[in-house]
């Protein structure tokens, strides 16, 4: 899954169901990096 801001497509296979808070905290991180940081503001390992 790739965020729209990073060139991802608005298709069913690139969408993740998330509440407003989680979606906002994910920002432009990939799903994997966001999961590693558990939604915190701390930069993730992939530096996205």
ModelCIF file with pLDDT and N, C-alpha, C, O atoms, coordinates in Angstrom:
data_MODEL
#
_entry.id   MODEL 
#
_entity.id                         1 
_entity.type                       polymer 
_entity.pdbx_number_of_molecules   1 
#
_entity_poly.entity_id                      1 
_entity_poly.type                           'polypeptide(L)' 
_entity_poly.nstd_linkage                   no 
_entity_poly.nstd_monomer                   no 
_entity_poly.pdbx_seq_one_letter_code       
;(UNK)(UNK)(UNK)(UNK)(UNK)(UNK)(UNK)(UNK)(UNK)(UNK)(UNK)(UNK)(UNK)(UNK)(UNK)(UNK)
(UNK)(UNK)(UNK)(UNK)(UNK)(UNK)(UNK)(UNK)(UNK)(UNK)(UNK)(UNK)(UNK)(UNK)(UNK)(UNK)
(UNK)(UNK)(UNK)(UNK)(UNK)(UNK)(UNK)(UNK)(UNK)(UNK)(UNK)(UNK)(UNK)(UNK)(UNK)(UNK)
;
_entity_poly.pdbx_seq_one_letter_code_can   XXXXXXXXXXXXXXXXXXXXXXXXXXXXXXXXXXXXXXXXXXXXXXXX 
_entity_poly.pdbx_strand_id                 A 
#
loop_
_entity_poly_seq.entity_id 
_entity_poly_seq.num 
_entity_poly_seq.mon_id 
_entity_poly_seq.hetero 
1 1  UNK n 
1 2  UNK n 
1 3  UNK n 
1 4  UNK n 
1 5  UNK n 
1 6  UNK n 
1 7  UNK n 
1 8  UNK n 
1 9  UNK n 
1 10 UNK n 
1 11 UNK n 
1 12 UNK n 
1 13 UNK n 
1 14 UNK n 
1 15 UNK n 
1 16 UNK n 
1 17 UNK n 
1 18 UNK n 
1 19 UNK n 
1 20 UNK n 
1 21 UNK n 
1 22 UNK n 
1 23 UNK n 
1 24 UNK n 
1 25 UNK n 
1 26 UNK n 
1 27 UNK n 
1 28 UNK n 
1 29 UNK n 
1 30 UNK n 
1 31 UNK n 
1 32 UNK n 
1 33 UNK n 
1 34 UNK n 
1 35 UNK n 
1 36 UNK n 
1 37 UNK n 
1 38 UNK n 
1 39 UNK n 
1 40 UNK n 
1 41 UNK n 
1 42 UNK n 
1 43 UNK n 
1 44 UNK n 
1 45 UNK n 
1 46 UNK n 
1 47 UNK n 
1 48 UNK n 
#
_struct_asym.id          A 
_struct_asym.entity_id   1 
#
loop_
_ma_qa_metric.id 
_ma_qa_metric.mode 
_ma_qa_metric.name 
_ma_qa_metric.software_group_id 
_ma_qa_metric.type 
1 global pLDDT . pLDDT 
2 local  pLDDT . pLDDT 
#
_ma_qa_metric_global.metric_id      1 
_ma_qa_metric_global.metric_value   78.62 
_ma_qa_metric_global.model_id       1 
_ma_qa_metric_global.ordinal_id     1 
#
loop_
_ma_qa_metric_local.label_asym_id 
_ma_qa_metric_local.label_comp_id 
_ma_qa_metric_local.label_seq_id 
_ma_qa_metric_local.metric_id 
_ma_qa_metric_local.metric_value 
_ma_qa_metric_local.model_id 
_ma_qa_metric_local.ordinal_id 
A UNK 1  2 82.00 1 1  
A UNK 2  2 85.00 1 2  
A UNK 3  2 85.00 1 3  
A UNK 4  2 86.00 1 4  
A UNK 5  2 85.00 1 5  
A UNK 6  2 87.00 1 6  
A UNK 7  2 90.00 1 7  
A UNK 8  2 89.00 1 8  
A UNK 9  2 92.00 1 9  
A UNK 10 2 90.00 1 10 
A UNK 11 2 94.00 1 11 
A UNK 12 2 91.00 1 12 
A UNK 13 2 91.00 1 13 
A UNK 14 2 87.00 1 14 
A UNK 15 2 85.00 1 15 
A UNK 16 2 81.00 1 16 
A UNK 17 2 83.00 1 17 
A UNK 18 2 83.00 1 18 
A UNK 19 2 86.00 1 19 
A UNK 20 2 88.00 1 20 
A UNK 21 2 85.00 1 21 
A UNK 22 2 82.00 1 22 
A UNK 23 2 82.00 1 23 
A UNK 24 2 82.00 1 24 
A UNK 25 2 81.00 1 25 
A UNK 26 2 81.00 1 26 
A UNK 27 2 80.00 1 27 
A UNK 28 2 83.00 1 28 
A UNK 29 2 84.00 1 29 
A UNK 30 2 83.00 1 30 
A UNK 31 2 81.00 1 31 
A UNK 32 2 80.00 1 32 
A UNK 33 2 83.00 1 33 
A UNK 34 2 81.00 1 34 
A UNK 35 2 80.00 1 35 
A UNK 36 2 79.00 1 36 
A UNK 37 2 73.00 1 37 
A UNK 38 2 71.00 1 38 
A UNK 39 2 59.00 1 39 
A UNK 40 2 60.00 1 40 
A UNK 41 2 57.00 1 41 
A UNK 42 2 60.00 1 42 
A UNK 43 2 61.00 1 43 
A UNK 44 2 62.00 1 44 
A UNK 45 2 60.00 1 45 
A UNK 46 2 62.00 1 46 
A UNK 47 2 55.00 1 47 
A UNK 48 2 47.00 1 48 
#
loop_
_atom_site.group_PDB 
_atom_site.id 
_atom_site.type_symbol 
_atom_site.label_atom_id 
_atom_site.label_alt_id 
_atom_site.label_comp_id 
_atom_site.label_asym_id 
_atom_site.label_entity_id 
_atom_site.label_seq_id 
_atom_site.pdbx_PDB_ins_code 
_atom_site.Cartn_x 
_atom_site.Cartn_y 
_atom_site.Cartn_z 
_atom_site.occupancy 
_atom_site.B_iso_or_equiv 
_atom_site.pdbx_formal_charge 
_atom_site.auth_seq_id 
_atom_site.auth_comp_id 
_atom_site.auth_asym_id 
_atom_site.auth_atom_id 
_atom_site.pdbx_PDB_model_num 
ATOM 1   N N  . UNK A 1 1  ? 0.824   -1.163 0.000  1.00 82.00 ? 1  UNK A N  1 
ATOM 2   C CA . UNK A 1 1  ? 0.000   0.000  0.000  1.00 82.00 ? 1  UNK A CA 1 
ATOM 3   C C  . UNK A 1 1  ? 0.872   1.230  0.000  1.00 82.00 ? 1  UNK A C  1 
ATOM 4   O O  . UNK A 1 1  ? 1.842   1.339  0.750  1.00 82.00 ? 1  UNK A O  1 
ATOM 5   N N  . UNK A 1 2  ? 0.505   2.137  -0.847 1.00 85.00 ? 2  UNK A N  1 
ATOM 6   C CA . UNK A 1 2  ? 1.277   3.363  -1.006 1.00 85.00 ? 2  UNK A CA 1 
ATOM 7   C C  . UNK A 1 2  ? 0.363   4.565  -0.831 1.00 85.00 ? 2  UNK A C  1 
ATOM 8   O O  . UNK A 1 2  ? -0.666  4.654  -1.501 1.00 85.00 ? 2  UNK A O  1 
ATOM 9   N N  . UNK A 1 3  ? 0.713   5.493  0.054  1.00 85.00 ? 3  UNK A N  1 
ATOM 10  C CA . UNK A 1 3  ? -0.129  6.672  0.263  1.00 85.00 ? 3  UNK A CA 1 
ATOM 11  C C  . UNK A 1 3  ? -0.332  7.442  -1.047 1.00 85.00 ? 3  UNK A C  1 
ATOM 12  O O  . UNK A 1 3  ? 0.554   7.475  -1.900 1.00 85.00 ? 3  UNK A O  1 
ATOM 13  N N  . UNK A 1 4  ? -1.497  8.054  -1.193 1.00 86.00 ? 4  UNK A N  1 
ATOM 14  C CA . UNK A 1 4  ? -1.781  8.849  -2.387 1.00 86.00 ? 4  UNK A CA 1 
ATOM 15  C C  . UNK A 1 4  ? -0.724  9.925  -2.582 1.00 86.00 ? 4  UNK A C  1 
ATOM 16  O O  . UNK A 1 4  ? -0.328  10.207 -3.713 1.00 86.00 ? 4  UNK A O  1 
ATOM 17  N N  . UNK A 1 5  ? -0.262  10.531 -1.486 1.00 85.00 ? 5  UNK A N  1 
ATOM 18  C CA . UNK A 1 5  ? 0.734   11.592 -1.551 1.00 85.00 ? 5  UNK A CA 1 
ATOM 19  C C  . UNK A 1 5  ? 2.087   11.099 -2.076 1.00 85.00 ? 5  UNK A C  1 
ATOM 20  O O  . UNK A 1 5  ? 2.934   11.900 -2.472 1.00 85.00 ? 5  UNK A O  1 
ATOM 21  N N  . UNK A 1 6  ? 2.282   9.784  -2.074 1.00 87.00 ? 6  UNK A N  1 
ATOM 22  C CA . UNK A 1 6  ? 3.535   9.213  -2.570 1.00 87.00 ? 6  UNK A CA 1 
ATOM 23  C C  . UNK A 1 6  ? 3.332   8.492  -3.900 1.00 87.00 ? 6  UNK A C  1 
ATOM 24  O O  . UNK A 1 6  ? 4.164   7.679  -4.303 1.00 87.00 ? 6  UNK A O  1 
ATOM 25  N N  . UNK A 1 7  ? 2.229   8.790  -4.578 1.00 90.00 ? 7  UNK A N  1 
ATOM 26  C CA . UNK A 1 7  ? 1.990   8.198  -5.886 1.00 90.00 ? 7  UNK A CA 1 
ATOM 27  C C  . UNK A 1 7  ? 1.085   6.983  -5.888 1.00 90.00 ? 7  UNK A C  1 
ATOM 28  O O  . UNK A 1 7  ? 0.901   6.353  -6.929 1.00 90.00 ? 7  UNK A O  1 
ATOM 29  N N  . UNK A 1 8  ? 0.513   6.642  -4.731 1.00 89.00 ? 8  UNK A N  1 
ATOM 30  C CA . UNK A 1 8  ? -0.401  5.514  -4.652 1.00 89.00 ? 8  UNK A CA 1 
ATOM 31  C C  . UNK A 1 8  ? -1.694  5.807  -5.393 1.00 89.00 ? 8  UNK A C  1 
ATOM 32  O O  . UNK A 1 8  ? -2.039  6.964  -5.634 1.00 89.00 ? 8  UNK A O  1 
ATOM 33  N N  . UNK A 1 9  ? -2.397  4.756  -5.748 1.00 92.00 ? 9  UNK A N  1 
ATOM 34  C CA . UNK A 1 9  ? -3.635  4.914  -6.502 1.00 92.00 ? 9  UNK A CA 1 
ATOM 35  C C  . UNK A 1 9  ? -4.840  4.788  -5.587 1.00 92.00 ? 9  UNK A C  1 
ATOM 36  O O  . UNK A 1 9  ? -4.780  4.120  -4.554 1.00 92.00 ? 9  UNK A O  1 
ATOM 37  N N  . UNK A 1 10 ? -5.926  5.427  -5.967 1.00 90.00 ? 10 UNK A N  1 
ATOM 38  C CA . UNK A 1 10 ? -7.175  5.380  -5.217 1.00 90.00 ? 10 UNK A CA 1 
ATOM 39  C C  . UNK A 1 10 ? -7.989  4.183  -5.700 1.00 90.00 ? 10 UNK A C  1 
ATOM 40  O O  . UNK A 1 10 ? -9.025  4.335  -6.348 1.00 90.00 ? 10 UNK A O  1 
ATOM 41  N N  . UNK A 1 11 ? -7.498  2.992  -5.369 1.00 94.00 ? 11 UNK A N  1 
ATOM 42  C CA . UNK A 1 11 ? -8.155  1.753  -5.763 1.00 94.00 ? 11 UNK A CA 1 
ATOM 43  C C  . UNK A 1 11 ? -8.369  0.883  -4.529 1.00 94.00 ? 11 UNK A C  1 
ATOM 44  O O  . UNK A 1 11 ? -7.719  1.076  -3.501 1.00 94.00 ? 11 UNK A O  1 
ATOM 45  N N  . UNK A 1 12 ? -9.274  -0.065 -4.639 1.00 91.00 ? 12 UNK A N  1 
ATOM 46  C CA . UNK A 1 12 ? -9.634  -0.914 -3.494 1.00 91.00 ? 12 UNK A CA 1 
ATOM 47  C C  . UNK A 1 12 ? -8.432  -1.657 -2.915 1.00 91.00 ? 12 UNK A C  1 
ATOM 48  O O  . UNK A 1 12 ? -8.370  -1.866 -1.704 1.00 91.00 ? 12 UNK A O  1 
ATOM 49  N N  . UNK A 1 13 ? -7.485  -2.056 -3.745 1.00 91.00 ? 13 UNK A N  1 
ATOM 50  C CA . UNK A 1 13 ? -6.342  -2.810 -3.220 1.00 91.00 ? 13 UNK A CA 1 
ATOM 51  C C  . UNK A 1 13 ? -5.277  -1.904 -2.599 1.00 91.00 ? 13 UNK A C  1 
ATOM 52  O O  . UNK A 1 13 ? -4.261  -2.399 -2.111 1.00 91.00 ? 13 UNK A O  1 
ATOM 53  N N  . UNK A 1 14 ? -5.491  -0.594 -2.610 1.00 87.00 ? 14 UNK A N  1 
ATOM 54  C CA . UNK A 1 14 ? -4.541  0.338  -2.004 1.00 87.00 ? 14 UNK A CA 1 
ATOM 55  C C  . UNK A 1 14 ? -5.198  1.143  -0.879 1.00 87.00 ? 14 UNK A C  1 
ATOM 56  O O  . UNK A 1 14 ? -4.690  2.192  -0.484 1.00 87.00 ? 14 UNK A O  1 
ATOM 57  N N  . UNK A 1 15 ? -6.322  0.651  -0.367 1.00 85.00 ? 15 UNK A N  1 
ATOM 58  C CA . UNK A 1 15 ? -7.062  1.360  0.671  1.00 85.00 ? 15 UNK A CA 1 
ATOM 59  C C  . UNK A 1 15 ? -7.048  0.548  1.960  1.00 85.00 ? 15 UNK A C  1 
ATOM 60  O O  . UNK A 1 15 ? -7.188  -0.675 1.935  1.00 85.00 ? 15 UNK A O  1 
ATOM 61  N N  . UNK A 1 16 ? -6.880  1.236  3.082  1.00 81.00 ? 16 UNK A N  1 
ATOM 62  C CA . UNK A 1 16 ? -6.916  0.599  4.393  1.00 81.00 ? 16 UNK A CA 1 
ATOM 63  C C  . UNK A 1 16 ? -7.986  1.295  5.216  1.00 81.00 ? 16 UNK A C  1 
ATOM 64  O O  . UNK A 1 16 ? -7.997  2.522  5.305  1.00 81.00 ? 16 UNK A O  1 
ATOM 65  N N  . UNK A 1 17 ? -8.867  0.543  5.806  1.00 83.00 ? 17 UNK A N  1 
ATOM 66  C CA . UNK A 1 17 ? -9.883  1.128  6.682  1.00 83.00 ? 17 UNK A CA 1 
ATOM 67  C C  . UNK A 1 17 ? -9.213  1.627  7.954  1.00 83.00 ? 17 UNK A C  1 
ATOM 68  O O  . UNK A 1 17 ? -8.481  0.882  8.605  1.00 83.00 ? 17 UNK A O  1 
ATOM 69  N N  . UNK A 1 18 ? -9.458  2.874  8.307  1.00 83.00 ? 18 UNK A N  1 
ATOM 70  C CA . UNK A 1 18 ? -8.847  3.453  9.505  1.00 83.00 ? 18 UNK A CA 1 
ATOM 71  C C  . UNK A 1 18 ? -9.746  4.558  10.044 1.00 83.00 ? 18 UNK A C  1 
ATOM 72  O O  . UNK A 1 18 ? -10.445 5.231  9.287  1.00 83.00 ? 18 UNK A O  1 
ATOM 73  N N  . UNK A 1 19 ? -9.717  4.737  11.355 1.00 86.00 ? 19 UNK A N  1 
ATOM 74  C CA . UNK A 1 19 ? -10.462 5.847  11.941 1.00 86.00 ? 19 UNK A CA 1 
ATOM 75  C C  . UNK A 1 19 ? -9.765  7.158  11.558 1.00 86.00 ? 19 UNK A C  1 
ATOM 76  O O  . UNK A 1 19 ? -8.635  7.153  11.068 1.00 86.00 ? 19 UNK A O  1 
ATOM 77  N N  . UNK A 1 20 ? -10.442 8.256  11.785 1.00 88.00 ? 20 UNK A N  1 
ATOM 78  C CA . UNK A 1 20 ? -9.903  9.569  11.403 1.00 88.00 ? 20 UNK A CA 1 
ATOM 79  C C  . UNK A 1 20 ? -8.553  9.847  12.078 1.00 88.00 ? 20 UNK A C  1 
ATOM 80  O O  . UNK A 1 20 ? -7.637  10.365 11.441 1.00 88.00 ? 20 UNK A O  1 
ATOM 81  N N  . UNK A 1 21 ? -8.433  9.504  13.364 1.00 85.00 ? 21 UNK A N  1 
ATOM 82  C CA . UNK A 1 21 ? -7.196  9.759  14.104 1.00 85.00 ? 21 UNK A CA 1 
ATOM 83  C C  . UNK A 1 21 ? -6.027  8.967  13.524 1.00 85.00 ? 21 UNK A C  1 
ATOM 84  O O  . UNK A 1 21 ? -4.948  9.518  13.305 1.00 85.00 ? 21 UNK A O  1 
ATOM 85  N N  . UNK A 1 22 ? -6.242  7.670  13.273 1.00 82.00 ? 22 UNK A N  1 
ATOM 86  C CA . UNK A 1 22 ? -5.168  6.843  12.709 1.00 82.00 ? 22 UNK A CA 1 
ATOM 87  C C  . UNK A 1 22 ? -4.815  7.285  11.293 1.00 82.00 ? 22 UNK A C  1 
ATOM 88  O O  . UNK A 1 22 ? -3.640  7.331  10.929 1.00 82.00 ? 22 UNK A O  1 
ATOM 89  N N  . UNK A 1 23 ? -5.816  7.607  10.508 1.00 82.00 ? 23 UNK A N  1 
ATOM 90  C CA . UNK A 1 23 ? -5.556  8.041  9.149  1.00 82.00 ? 23 UNK A CA 1 
ATOM 91  C C  . UNK A 1 23 ? -4.732  9.327  9.141  1.00 82.00 ? 23 UNK A C  1 
ATOM 92  O O  . UNK A 1 23 ? -3.810  9.469  8.337  1.00 82.00 ? 23 UNK A O  1 
ATOM 93  N N  . UNK A 1 24 ? -5.058  10.254 10.024 1.00 82.00 ? 24 UNK A N  1 
ATOM 94  C CA . UNK A 1 24 ? -4.316  11.514 10.104 1.00 82.00 ? 24 UNK A CA 1 
ATOM 95  C C  . UNK A 1 24 ? -2.886  11.283 10.591 1.00 82.00 ? 24 UNK A C  1 
ATOM 96  O O  . UNK A 1 24 ? -1.959  11.944 10.123 1.00 82.00 ? 24 UNK A O  1 
ATOM 97  N N  . UNK A 1 25 ? -2.701  10.350 11.524 1.00 81.00 ? 25 UNK A N  1 
ATOM 98  C CA . UNK A 1 25 ? -1.347  10.108 12.042 1.00 81.00 ? 25 UNK A CA 1 
ATOM 99  C C  . UNK A 1 25 ? -0.487  9.364  11.031 1.00 81.00 ? 25 UNK A C  1 
ATOM 100 O O  . UNK A 1 25 ? 0.741   9.439  11.086 1.00 81.00 ? 25 UNK A O  1 
ATOM 101 N N  . UNK A 1 26 ? -1.120  8.645  10.107 1.00 81.00 ? 26 UNK A N  1 
ATOM 102 C CA . UNK A 1 26 ? -0.375  7.907  9.092  1.00 81.00 ? 26 UNK A CA 1 
ATOM 103 C C  . UNK A 1 26 ? 0.278   8.865  8.101  1.00 81.00 ? 26 UNK A C  1 
ATOM 104 O O  . UNK A 1 26 ? 1.391   8.615  7.637  1.00 81.00 ? 26 UNK A O  1 
ATOM 105 N N  . UNK A 1 27 ? -0.401  9.949  7.779  1.00 80.00 ? 27 UNK A N  1 
ATOM 106 C CA . UNK A 1 27 ? 0.099   10.998 6.899  1.00 80.00 ? 27 UNK A CA 1 
ATOM 107 C C  . UNK A 1 27 ? 0.659   10.394 5.615  1.00 80.00 ? 27 UNK A C  1 
ATOM 108 O O  . UNK A 1 27 ? -0.093  9.756  4.879  1.00 80.00 ? 27 UNK A O  1 
ATOM 109 N N  . UNK A 1 28 ? 1.949   10.566 5.313  1.00 83.00 ? 28 UNK A N  1 
ATOM 110 C CA . UNK A 1 28 ? 2.514   10.021 4.077  1.00 83.00 ? 28 UNK A CA 1 
ATOM 111 C C  . UNK A 1 28 ? 3.370   8.786  4.313  1.00 83.00 ? 28 UNK A C  1 
ATOM 112 O O  . UNK A 1 28 ? 4.040   8.310  3.396  1.00 83.00 ? 28 UNK A O  1 
ATOM 113 N N  . UNK A 1 29 ? 3.354   8.257  5.552  1.00 84.00 ? 29 UNK A N  1 
ATOM 114 C CA . UNK A 1 29 ? 4.130   7.052  5.835  1.00 84.00 ? 29 UNK A CA 1 
ATOM 115 C C  . UNK A 1 29 ? 3.528   5.853  5.112  1.00 84.00 ? 29 UNK A C  1 
ATOM 116 O O  . UNK A 1 29 ? 2.322   5.802  4.871  1.00 84.00 ? 29 UNK A O  1 
ATOM 117 N N  . UNK A 1 30 ? 4.367   4.907  4.774  1.00 83.00 ? 30 UNK A N  1 
ATOM 118 C CA . UNK A 1 30 ? 3.849   3.640  4.274  1.00 83.00 ? 30 UNK A CA 1 
ATOM 119 C C  . UNK A 1 30 ? 3.193   2.937  5.446  1.00 83.00 ? 30 UNK A C  1 
ATOM 120 O O  . UNK A 1 30 ? 3.459   3.280  6.598  1.00 83.00 ? 30 UNK A O  1 
ATOM 121 N N  . UNK A 1 31 ? 2.350   1.969  5.176  1.00 81.00 ? 31 UNK A N  1 
ATOM 122 C CA . UNK A 1 31 ? 1.664   1.252  6.242  1.00 81.00 ? 31 UNK A CA 1 
ATOM 123 C C  . UNK A 1 31 ? 2.664   0.569  7.180  1.00 81.00 ? 31 UNK A C  1 
ATOM 124 O O  . UNK A 1 31 ? 2.482   0.573  8.397  1.00 81.00 ? 31 UNK A O  1 
ATOM 125 N N  . UNK A 1 32 ? 3.715   -0.012 6.610  1.00 80.00 ? 32 UNK A N  1 
ATOM 126 C CA . UNK A 1 32 ? 4.724   -0.700 7.421  1.00 80.00 ? 32 UNK A CA 1 
ATOM 127 C C  . UNK A 1 32 ? 5.438   0.264  8.364  1.00 80.00 ? 32 UNK A C  1 
ATOM 128 O O  . UNK A 1 32 ? 5.606   -0.042 9.544  1.00 80.00 ? 32 UNK A O  1 
ATOM 129 N N  . UNK A 1 33 ? 5.856   1.408  7.867  1.00 83.00 ? 33 UNK A N  1 
ATOM 130 C CA . UNK A 1 33 ? 6.555   2.371  8.715  1.00 83.00 ? 33 UNK A CA 1 
ATOM 131 C C  . UNK A 1 33 ? 5.630   2.959  9.767  1.00 83.00 ? 33 UNK A C  1 
ATOM 132 O O  . UNK A 1 33 ? 6.046   3.176  10.906 1.00 83.00 ? 33 UNK A O  1 
ATOM 133 N N  . UNK A 1 34 ? 4.393   3.215  9.405  1.00 81.00 ? 34 UNK A N  1 
ATOM 134 C CA . UNK A 1 34 ? 3.432   3.742  10.364 1.00 81.00 ? 34 UNK A CA 1 
ATOM 135 C C  . UNK A 1 34 ? 3.212   2.726  11.484 1.00 81.00 ? 34 UNK A C  1 
ATOM 136 O O  . UNK A 1 34 ? 3.133   3.098  12.655 1.00 81.00 ? 34 UNK A O  1 
ATOM 137 N N  . UNK A 1 35 ? 3.113   1.450  11.128 1.00 80.00 ? 35 UNK A N  1 
ATOM 138 C CA . UNK A 1 35 ? 2.908   0.403  12.124 1.00 80.00 ? 35 UNK A CA 1 
ATOM 139 C C  . UNK A 1 35 ? 4.106   0.308  13.068 1.00 80.00 ? 35 UNK A C  1 
ATOM 140 O O  . UNK A 1 35 ? 3.928   0.082  14.265 1.00 80.00 ? 35 UNK A O  1 
ATOM 141 N N  . UNK A 1 36 ? 5.310   0.475  12.552 1.00 79.00 ? 36 UNK A N  1 
ATOM 142 C CA . UNK A 1 36 ? 6.509   0.427  13.400 1.00 79.00 ? 36 UNK A CA 1 
ATOM 143 C C  . UNK A 1 36 ? 6.508   1.555  14.423 1.00 79.00 ? 36 UNK A C  1 
ATOM 144 O O  . UNK A 1 36 ? 6.924   1.361  15.565 1.00 79.00 ? 36 UNK A O  1 
ATOM 145 N N  . UNK A 1 37 ? 6.044   2.724  14.019 1.00 73.00 ? 37 UNK A N  1 
ATOM 146 C CA . UNK A 1 37 ? 6.039   3.866  14.925 1.00 73.00 ? 37 UNK A CA 1 
ATOM 147 C C  . UNK A 1 37 ? 4.768   3.897  15.766 1.00 73.00 ? 37 UNK A C  1 
ATOM 148 O O  . UNK A 1 37 ? 4.627   4.750  16.642 1.00 73.00 ? 37 UNK A O  1 
ATOM 149 N N  . UNK A 1 38 ? 3.837   2.972  15.506 1.00 71.00 ? 38 UNK A N  1 
ATOM 150 C CA . UNK A 1 38 ? 2.565   2.880  16.236 1.00 71.00 ? 38 UNK A CA 1 
ATOM 151 C C  . UNK A 1 38 ? 1.807   4.201  16.217 1.00 71.00 ? 38 UNK A C  1 
ATOM 152 O O  . UNK A 1 38 ? 1.134   4.563  17.182 1.00 71.00 ? 38 UNK A O  1 
ATOM 153 N N  . UNK A 1 39 ? 1.929   4.913  15.103 1.00 59.00 ? 39 UNK A N  1 
ATOM 154 C CA . UNK A 1 39 ? 1.175   6.147  14.936 1.00 59.00 ? 39 UNK A CA 1 
ATOM 155 C C  . UNK A 1 39 ? 1.742   7.342  15.671 1.00 59.00 ? 39 UNK A C  1 
ATOM 156 O O  . UNK A 1 39 ? 1.103   8.393  15.712 1.00 59.00 ? 39 UNK A O  1 
ATOM 157 N N  . UNK A 1 40 ? 2.923   7.212  16.252 1.00 60.00 ? 40 UNK A N  1 
ATOM 158 C CA . UNK A 1 40 ? 3.495   8.350  16.968 1.00 60.00 ? 40 UNK A CA 1 
ATOM 159 C C  . UNK A 1 40 ? 4.118   9.337  15.985 1.00 60.00 ? 40 UNK A C  1 
ATOM 160 O O  . UNK A 1 40 ? 4.293   9.023  14.807 1.00 60.00 ? 40 UNK A O  1 
ATOM 161 N N  . UNK A 1 41 ? 4.442   10.499 16.463 1.00 57.00 ? 41 UNK A N  1 
ATOM 162 C CA . UNK A 1 41 ? 5.056   11.517 15.609 1.00 57.00 ? 41 UNK A CA 1 
ATOM 163 C C  . UNK A 1 41 ? 6.537   11.227 15.368 1.00 57.00 ? 41 UNK A C  1 
ATOM 164 O O  . UNK A 1 41 ? 7.183   11.920 14.582 1.00 57.00 ? 41 UNK A O  1 
ATOM 165 N N  . UNK A 1 42 ? 7.074   10.219 16.032 1.00 60.00 ? 42 UNK A N  1 
ATOM 166 C CA . UNK A 1 42 ? 8.477   9.853  15.869 1.00 60.00 ? 42 UNK A CA 1 
ATOM 167 C C  . UNK A 1 42 ? 8.744   9.398  14.437 1.00 60.00 ? 42 UNK A C  1 
ATOM 168 O O  . UNK A 1 42 ? 7.993   8.576  13.913 1.00 60.00 ? 42 UNK A O  1 
ATOM 169 N N  . UNK A 1 43 ? 9.795   9.909  13.789 1.00 61.00 ? 43 UNK A N  1 
ATOM 170 C CA . UNK A 1 43 ? 10.085  9.474  12.430 1.00 61.00 ? 43 UNK A CA 1 
ATOM 171 C C  . UNK A 1 43 ? 10.300  7.967  12.363 1.00 61.00 ? 43 UNK A C  1 
ATOM 172 O O  . UNK A 1 43 ? 10.862  7.374  13.284 1.00 61.00 ? 43 UNK A O  1 
ATOM 173 N N  . UNK A 1 44 ? 9.858   7.355  11.287 1.00 62.00 ? 44 UNK A N  1 
ATOM 174 C CA . UNK A 1 44 ? 10.011  5.913  11.163 1.00 62.00 ? 44 UNK A CA 1 
ATOM 175 C C  . UNK A 1 44 ? 11.347  5.559  10.521 1.00 62.00 ? 44 UNK A C  1 
ATOM 176 O O  . UNK A 1 44 ? 12.049  6.431  10.009 1.00 62.00 ? 44 UNK A O  1 
ATOM 177 N N  . UNK A 1 45 ? 11.681  4.316  10.553 1.00 60.00 ? 45 UNK A N  1 
ATOM 178 C CA . UNK A 1 45 ? 12.975  3.833  10.074 1.00 60.00 ? 45 UNK A CA 1 
ATOM 179 C C  . UNK A 1 45 ? 13.212  4.101  8.591  1.00 60.00 ? 45 UNK A C  1 
ATOM 180 O O  . UNK A 1 45 ? 14.354  4.274  8.164  1.00 60.00 ? 45 UNK A O  1 
ATOM 181 N N  . UNK A 1 46 ? 12.138  4.136  7.808  1.00 62.00 ? 46 UNK A N  1 
ATOM 182 C CA . UNK A 1 46 ? 12.313  4.336  6.365  1.00 62.00 ? 46 UNK A CA 1 
ATOM 183 C C  . UNK A 1 46 ? 12.402  5.807  6.010  1.00 62.00 ? 46 UNK A C  1 
ATOM 184 O O  . UNK A 1 46 ? 12.563  6.145  4.838  1.00 62.00 ? 46 UNK A O  1 
ATOM 185 N N  . UNK A 1 47 ? 12.301  6.708  7.014  1.00 55.00 ? 47 UNK A N  1 
ATOM 186 C CA . UNK A 1 47 ? 12.438  8.134  6.817  1.00 55.00 ? 47 UNK A CA 1 
ATOM 187 C C  . UNK A 1 47 ? 11.441  8.690  5.811  1.00 55.00 ? 47 UNK A C  1 
ATOM 188 O O  . UNK A 1 47 ? 11.782  9.555  5.004  1.00 55.00 ? 47 UNK A O  1 
ATOM 189 N N  . UNK A 1 48 ? 10.198  8.186  5.860  1.00 47.00 ? 48 UNK A N  1 
ATOM 190 C CA . UNK A 1 48 ? 9.174   8.673  4.910  1.00 47.00 ? 48 UNK A CA 1 
ATOM 191 C C  . UNK A 1 48 ? 8.441   9.863  5.459  1.00 47.00 ? 48 UNK A C  1 
ATOM 192 O O  . UNK A 1 48 ? 7.551   10.398 4.798  1.00 47.00 ? 48 UNK A O  1 
#
